[in-house]
């Protein structure tokens, strides 16, 4: 055993294992885990290894270098764009695609150390019909309406979730090793009851939508155990006009595991990821070409913009709910999955490349369900999540963290046009820090970076060619989720540490009425050693300014390991007021959703059932077990 290995083993042995990572707790968690179940075994191995790798990663970071090639300056790196090219060149024959995949896999086997010389930067304009979007992207907020809707990014574009409601019924699901069950609960306060259910054998449900009389169920089949190459994403469309007797009207399929989706109008867009292994040895096209509806995609529906750069596909399908689940269009692109953002006219995919800290941003238009690959660009830097991207008046704006040869970071905001040509930028902000959250609100952009304090930047983008930093507010801790709250206020949810290293969930309310002087007017620190997951699970929060409620799940790792669902109100004089702290019992906060329907609050714990509370004292008045 080498000296490094001895040190790593010693470090690993000294790290206490939290109760929730004990074998019993992991087994329990896996039974209810909702994310890509066909990779459970692989995920456990990775999780176990991570404890050791963390220590090693610190040493590697200090010594890691990019290519000796001179790094571009931040101002230059987003100007580097190849001229537009004819998209016909992006289509390949089946044989060309197989060779592209095989070249990539062969190269991956040969390369043991990847440096910055492998980076590339290109943009290809795909379709002249990709018109400029002159409409304003609207950022969603919650309103009372009678019931809580899923917290989404863009108004009018719904996002799938583990729990959905139409204000009368609550739809949720739970899973075991061999099947999934969708529960249908009639929401009537103390008289609430489960009135129907749907059992799906041999599939694992991933997410739901409810619109009008339709229930959309997104699932993955389990016929292939842990074989990623042959997993299928299934879309079931149920007519729930009579929720006691749901009727399946259509079943759609596409290759790959479920990655993401959006619903706008009556059209559902689903994205799956199909991986290919050993393409050279494949003789059946179905083994290396994606299928939709049981048929392999034709060559003119396949795109390979960067031959030899990927062995997996993004598979797109658009489905018309108003036509009982009829497929409108389908296509696939050789390229890895990433972060998805959908505007009113385009779908953007931000994917970290094999190159050092670089990200490929791809754009797809989707007019009336017709999905077209448009263009792409590789940037030097990383994009945190979907809230770091926004389309406004035909331009894409994104916040990114960039890295120099020594791994040191700076941050910036960049604006590109429909062909990904840079229009304007502000860069070199907050050296040594990275972006933790972002929110685009019309002509104002807010983003948070962090190292020891929490700089909240406000950037005026009214002139896209000349964005200007209007203010920078520094406060302790950081916010990893930002959300507008009423008029001229911005809510931040994040974390803060004390001198002893104990962590606390922190709520912040910012006054943004004066762009020249943003203020944190109130903050609240929750219990010691509490954590929340809003940065990666924005659908788990309720932000309802009209009802004056902020609610989300919290894990507490203090003397005991507990999970709670906390509810707050906000007063301009008194600040945040804790209204209720509801136990999640054996559930995790990531497996829970809170809903207001009329005068009642429903706490949905997808591993066990639904609890109903009054909204005066939050007394439990009904429990519904699955």
N, C-alpha and C positions, 0 to 999 in steps of 0.2 A: 504494500500500500504506500503510495507516494505521500509526501508531507502535506500536499494540498488536500489529498483525499482524507488524511487523518484529521486535518483541521475542519474540513466540511462535515465529517462524521461527528466530531466533537460538538460543532455548532448545532447540528441537527438534534443530537441527543439532549442538548441543553434547552431546546425550544419546547415549552409546555404545549401539549395538544389540547385545544379548547374542547369542552364537553361536546359541542355540536359537531366536532370532527372525530368523535369516538366511533369505533366500528358499528355499534348499535345505532347511533344517530345517523351515520352515513347510510346504512342499510334502509333505515326508515325514510330518510330524505329521498333516496333513489326510487322508492316505491311511488312517490308522488311527484318526482321531478318532472317538469313540463318541457324541458328543452332537449330536443333531439335524442329520444330514448334509445335509438339504435347505436348510440355511441357511449352508453353507460359504462361499459367495462373499460373502454379506453379512457374515459374521463376520470375514473377512479384512480387509474395508474398515474395519470398526469397530476392529479391533485396530491397524491402521496409524494410524488417526486418534487413537487413545487416547494415543499418545506426545505429541501436540501438546495435546490437550484437558487432560491432567493439569496443565500449566502454567496454562492458562486457568482451570481449575476452582478453583485456589487463590485467584485474584483474585476470581472470582465468589462464592466462599464468604464472603469477607470483606464483600462488599457486598450479598449476598442478604438480602432481608427478606421476612417473611410479610406478610399483610394488616395494615393499621393497626388492624384490629379487635383488641380486647384479648384476649390469650391467656389461656385458662383455666389455673388453677393445676393442678399435678399431682394434687392430691387431688380436685379437682372433675371433671377431664376423663373419668374412668371411671365417673362416676355418671350421665352424660348419656345416658339411654335412653328411647326412645319406648315407649308402652304396647304390649303384644302385639296383633297384628292377625291377622285370619283369613287363612290362606294361600291361600284360593281367589282372593283378589285378586292373588296373585303370578303366577297362570297368565294367559297372554295368548294371543290368537289369532295365527296366522301373520302377518297383516297388521299387528297391533299390534307384534309383535316386529320386523318389518322396519322399521317407522317408528322404533322405539326405537333400532335400530342406526344408521339413517340420521341421526337427530337427533344421536347421539353423534359420528359421523364429520363432520357438518357443523360442529358446535361445535369439534371438534379443528382443523379447517381455519381457523376464524376466530380462535381464541385463539393469541396468540403469547407471552403472558406469563401464567402461572397463579399466582394468589396464594391465600392461605389462606382467602379468603371462599368458595371453592368446596367447602370441606370440609363433610361432613355426618356426623351421628351418629345411628344408629338401631338398633333391635333389634326384630325381629318374631318372635314365637313361632309356629312353623309347625305343629307337630302335638302334640296333647295326649298322644299315645302315646309321646313322647320321655321315658321314665322316668328317674329318678335312678339313677345308677350307684353302688352302695354297695360294690362290690368294689375292692380295692386294685390299682392299676396296678403291675405288676411290671417293674422295670428289668432288662434282660437282662445277663448276664455270660457269659463263655465257660467251658465245662467240658471236661475231657479227652474223655470219651465215646469215644474212638477216632479222632475226626476233627474238624477245625475247621469250624464253621458260620459263616455270614455274621454279621458284627457288626451287631446290630439294636438298636432302641431299646426296644421293648416285648416282653417274653417272650410267645411264642405267636403273634406277628404277624410273619411273614417279610417281608423286603424283597428285591426283585430285585437281581441283580448280574451282572457280566460273567463270573464264574466261580462254579460251583456244584458241590458234591459230595454224594454219599450215603454216603461212606465206602468205596465200592468203585470207583466211576467218577468221573472228573472231566469236567465239561461246560464248555466255553468256546467262544468264537466269535471269528472274525476276518472282516474285510470287505475287499473291493476296490471298484472304482467301479461294478460292475454286479451284484454278488451278495454274499451272506453265507454263511459256512460254520460250522456247529456241529461242533466236534471232540469225540469221545467217547474218552477215554483210560482204560484199565484200570489202576488204581493198585496196582501190585505191586512197589514198590521198584525194584531193578535190572532187573526183568523187565517194568516198565511199558511199555505200547505203545498206540498208537492203534488201536482195534478197530472204529470206526465213524465216520461223519460224515453230516451233513445239509446239502445245498446248497440254498439258497433264492435263486432268481433275482429280480432287480428289487426286492428289499427290502433294507433296512439293519436288522440286528438291533440292538436297544437293550439288552436285558437278558434274564435267564433265571431260572427257578425249577426246582427238582427236589423232588418230593414223592412218596414211595412209588414207583409205577411210572410216574409222569407227569413228563415234561419239558415245561415251558411256555416258549415262545419269544415274546417281545414284539418287534415290528418295525414299521418304517414303510415304506410303499411308495415307490418311486422313479419312479413313472410320470409325476409332475407336475413334475419337475426342481426349480426353486426356488420354485414356487408354493405358499405356505403354505396358501392357501384350500382346496385340494383334496387335501391329504395325508390318507392313511388310516393309522390304527394297526391292525396285524394281530396277532391272538393265535392262535398255533398250539399245539395240544395233541398231544404225541407219547406213544405208549405205548412205553416203553423196557424192558419186561419182558425183552426180548432186545436189549441195547444194540447188538449188531452189526447188527440189522435193525429200527431204529425205525420205527414205523407212525404216520402222522398220523391222528388220530381226529376232529379238528375244526379248523375255521378260523373265527375270529370277527373282525369288523371294526367300526370306529367312526370317525367323522370326526375329523380333526385329528391333529397330531403327538403322539407319546407324551410324557407329562409325568411320571407316577409310577404306582405300583401297590402293593398289599399282598396278602398271602395269609394268611388265617386259617382254620383248619380245612380244609375242602375247597373253600372259596369264594375265588375270585380277584376282586379289585376293580381295575379299570383306569381311569385318568384320562387323557384326551387334551384337547388344546386346538385348537378350530377357530376360525380367524379369518375375518372377513367384510370384503370391500372393496366400496364403492359399492353398498350394499343397495338404494338407490332404483332402480337400473338393472336389478336382477335380476328376471327373470320366472319362472325355474325355482326352485321352492322348495328344491331340493337345493343351490342356490348359497348360501342363507342360513339353512337349517335343517339341523341335524346329522342324520346317518344312523347307524344301528346295524344291522348285518347287511344293509346295502344298502337299507334302508327308512328314510324320514325319520321322526323321532320324532313321535308324536301331540301335539296341543296340550296335553293334560293331563300330559305328561311334560316340558314346557318351563317354566322359571321365569324370571321377569324381575323380581326384587325391587326393582331401582333403574332404572326406564326412563331411557334416554338416557345411561347411565353406562358402557357398554362395547360393543365391537364384536367381542368374542370369547366363545366358550362354553367352559365346562368340561363335558366329556362324560364321564359315569360309566357303567360297565357292570359287572355282577356275573356271574361265570361259575362254574358248579358243576362241579368236576373229577370228582366222583363220578358225575356224569351225562354223562360223556364230553364235557364242554365246553358243556353247554346254558346259554344265557343265562337268568338268573333275572330280572334287572331292568335297566333303562337309563333315564337321564334326562339333562337338560342344563340348565345355568344360565348366563345371560348374566353373565359376570364373568371377570376375568383370572386366570391361573394364579398360583401363589404357593408358599409353603412348606406342606408337608403333614405333618400329624401324625394318627396313627390310634390311638385308645384301644380298649378292649375293647368299646365300644358306639358310638362316634362317630368321624367323620372331621372334622378341622378344617383349614381352608384360611386361611392368613394372607397377604393380598395388599396390597402398597403401593398406595395410591390415587393418582390424579392430584394430589390435594391435597398440600401441603407436609408431608412426613414424617409421613403418617398411614397407618394400616394397617387394612384391613377383615378381621375374623375371622368366618368363616362356619362353621356347624356342620351336619353331615349325619348322620342316624342310618342304621344299616345292618343292622337286625335280620334275621337269616336271609337276607341277600342283598337285602332290599328297601331301596332307598336313598331317603331322604326329606330334602328340604331342611328344616332346622329353624329356624335363626335366624341373625342376624348382628349385628355391632356394629363401628363404626368408632372406633378409639382414636387418640389423639394420641401417636404414637411408632412405632418400628420394632421388629420381632421378628427376631432374628438367623437362627435356623434351627429345625428340628423339635425339637431338644433344649431350646429355650426355652419349650416348651409341654408341659403334662402334665395329665391328668384324674385326679382323686383323689376318691373318695367323692362322685361326682356333680358336682363343681366343676371348672372349668378354672382352672389356675394358669399364668401366663405372666410371663416376664421381658422388660422392654422398655426401650429407650433413648428418652427424650423430648427434644424440642428447643424452645427458646424462640424469640422473634421474631428474635433475633440469631444463631441457629444454635448457641447454647451448649447443652450436653447435661447431663442428669441421668438416673439410672437407677432402676428400681424393680421390685418384684414385686407382681402383682395377682391377686386371686382373685375369680372371678365364678361365679354359680350357673348352672343349666341354662337360664335365660332371659336370661343375660348381665347380670344385675343384680350390681353390685359388692358383695362381702361384706366384703373387707378388703384392705389394701395396706400396703406400706412404700415410700416414695418419696424423691425428692431425694437419692439416694445417689451418691457419686463424681461431683461436678460437674466438667464438662469432659472426662469420659471416656465410653466407650461399652462395651457388653457384648461380650465376645469369646467366651464359652462359658458354658454352664449345664448343670446336672445335677440332676434331681429324684429324690430317694431317700426315698420314703415321706413322713414328716413333716419331713424336712430338705431344704432347697434350697440348692445351691451355685452361685454364679455369679461370673465373673471380669470385671472391667472393666480398662481399660488407658489410660494416657497415657504415663507414664514408669516407673511401678512397677505391680505386678500385685496389686491388691487382690482377695483371694478372700473373698467374703462367704458366711457361713452364716446362713440364715434359718430359724427354727423356725416351722413352719406347723401345729403340732398343733391350734391354735385358729385356724381359717380367718378368723374375724372380727378376730383380733388377731395377725397375724404379727409376729415379733420378730427383729431382727438380733442374733444371739448372739455373733458374732465377725467381725472383719475383719483378715485377715492381709495385710501388704504385703511383697512381695518383688520383686526385679528381673525384668524381662521380663513375659511373659504366657502363659497357657495358652489355646489355642483349641480344646482338646478335653479333656473330663473323663470318667473312667471308674472305677467302683468296682473295687478290686483286693483280693480277699480280705476279711478281717474288719477293719473300722474303718480302712481305708486308701482313699485316693482318688488315682488317677493323673492327672497333668496333662501334656499334650504341647503345646508351643508354641514360642515364640521368645524370644530375648534379643539385644540389641545391645551391642557394646562402645563405648568412647569414640570410636573411629575410624569408627563406623558400620557395622562388619561384623556380619552377622547369623549366629546360630547356632540350630540346633534345640535345644530344652531339654526335658529330662524332669524332672518333679517328682513326689515321693511325699509326700502329706500324711497325717498322723495325725489322724483325725477322731473318735477315741474319746472325747474330751472336747469337747462342743459349745461350752463356754465358752472353749476355747483350742485352736484348730486350729493345727497346726505343720507346716511343711515340714521333713521329717526327712532327706530326701536329694534331691539334684538332680544332673543330669549334662548337660554341654554338649557337643554334637557338634561336628564340624569347622567351620572358618570358612566363612562364606557358604553354609551349608546351609539348605534350606527343606523343609518338609513340607506336606501338603495335608489333614491330618486334620479341620480345621475344616469343610471342605466335602465331604469324602469319608470319612465314618466307616467305611464298609464296607471301606476299604483297610487297616485295622489289625486285628491279631490281639492280643487281650488275654485271656490264658489263665492265671488265677491258680493253678489246680490243676496245670497243667504248668509253671508259673512261667516264662512266656514273654510277651514284648511284642515285636511285630514290625511293621514298616511300611517303606514306601519313602521315600527321601530323594533330593533333587536337590542336587548340589554345583556351585556357580558360582564356585569359587575360580580357580586358575590354568587349570584345564581345566573343561569342562562334562561332568559324569558323573552317572549315576544308580545308586543302590545300594539294596539291600533289607537293612535292619539288624535284627538279632535280639538282644534283651537278656533277661537274667534279673534278678531282684531279690533282694537279701539284706538283712535288717533291720539287720545290722551294717555291711556293706560297701557297701550301696546298689546302684546299677545296674551290671551287668557286661555288657560287650559280648561276646556269644557268637559272632556271625558277621556279616560284612559281605560280602554277595554282589553281584557286579556284575550290573546289569540290561542291560549292553552297549548296544545301540542302542535299547532301550525306555525309556519314561518311567515314573516311579513311579506315575502315575495310570493306567497301562495294565497294572499288575501286581497280582497277588494271591498271598499265601502261604497254604499249607494244611499242617496236620499230619494225616497219616493213618497210624495205627499208629506204627511206629518210623521213619517217613520224613517228610522235609519236601519239599513240592512248590512250586516257584516258577513260577507261571504268568505268562508274558509274552504277552499276547494278540496282540501283533504278530508273534511269532515261534514260540513253542512253550512246552514245559514242561521244566524241569530238576529232577532228583530228587537229593536229598542225604540222606546218613545223618545222624542226629541226635546223633552223638557228637562228630565233628570237622567236621561240615558239609562233607564232601567230596562233590563232584559224582560221582554214580555212573551217571547216565543222562540223556540229552538226547533229547527227542522234538520234532522239527520239524513244524510244520503244513504 
